[in-house]
Amino acid sequence: MAAFLLGAVLLIVQPQIVPSRPAVNSNAETSQSVQRDLLKKTSQKNDFKENIHSNGSCQQLPQTIIIGVRKGGTRALLEMMSLHPDIAAAESEVHFFDWEDHYRNGLQWYINQMPFSYPHQITVEKTPAYFTSPKVPERVYNMNQSMRLLLILRDPSERVLSDYTQVFYNHMQKHKPYPSIEQFLIKDGELNVDYKAINRSLYYIHMQNWMKYFPLDHIHIVDGDKLIKDPFPEIEKVERFLKLSPQINASNFYFNKTKGFYCLRDSGRERCLHESKGRAHPQVDTRLLEKLHEYFHEPNKKFFELVGRTFDWH
């Protein structure tokens, strides 16, 4: 009886969960089994709580996820979206769908990582690693096939350089040596296509995996390069995609000449992204950059054809 009551409560708290029936998936039975196991694990937790606050807010599964891409501007996008009063954003990257130790904890654990939100608000979480993880699209679909997904992309070559820069600075802060970017990009005199940062920029490969489960009208692609140069038009498109009332306006953004990028102005308060954002990329030989641009030419073309849209990339 206790298990039955807990299961009933879960159905109330998690109305988004739906059966797994992807149109293009030969492993439908496996998907359903995974979902059943997740729900069973969640409903059997003895410490289950409704997580309802006295002010009427509660923790709930996200209706929108920023799925990537790494070093594409996901933090900037989330901060800008948070300007909207109807957005409740999880503060940190949850890594529920891509980290096995988190996924095994079940949906109740996932809910517990979410912010408290009111019924009229959209709960959002962002984990950039989701986009390039092969197992994530099916897992998200199993939870909610109506999920609205946000994907922010930038020039693949620039993304590779940002990827390296982040890891380089992480090592420097720990006083650990790190190889030059040329040592990663070149192998036996040729471009090292096995470098993980390059693989993460092959957008069409990862996008194909997501489109097995979600139609394009459920995936909004934010132009990360334009978001940096002129954020307001890109955020307007996000508002429309999420069917939010237009609350964010141009006055919420101002260019900080010292930092070299846009900062936010909210109810008289001004805030900028962390100093780790917008770091200068390493100097790379022009010929090596040309090799990188040339390598991405065909993959970019395939991506444009896949999504029916072009971007101003090299």
PyMOL commands that set and color helices and strands:
alter all, ss='L'
color gray80, all
select helices_A, chain A and resi 2-13+28-43+74-81+100-103+107-112+128-130+136-143+156-173+181-185+196-200+203-210+216-218+224-229+231-241+250-252+286-307
alter helices_A, ss='H'
color red, helices_A
select strands_A, chain A and resi 58-59+64-68+87-89+116-117+122-126+148-153+186-187+190-191+219-223+253-256+261-266+269-271
alter strands_A, ss='S'
color yellow, strands_A
deselect
rebuild
show_as cartoon
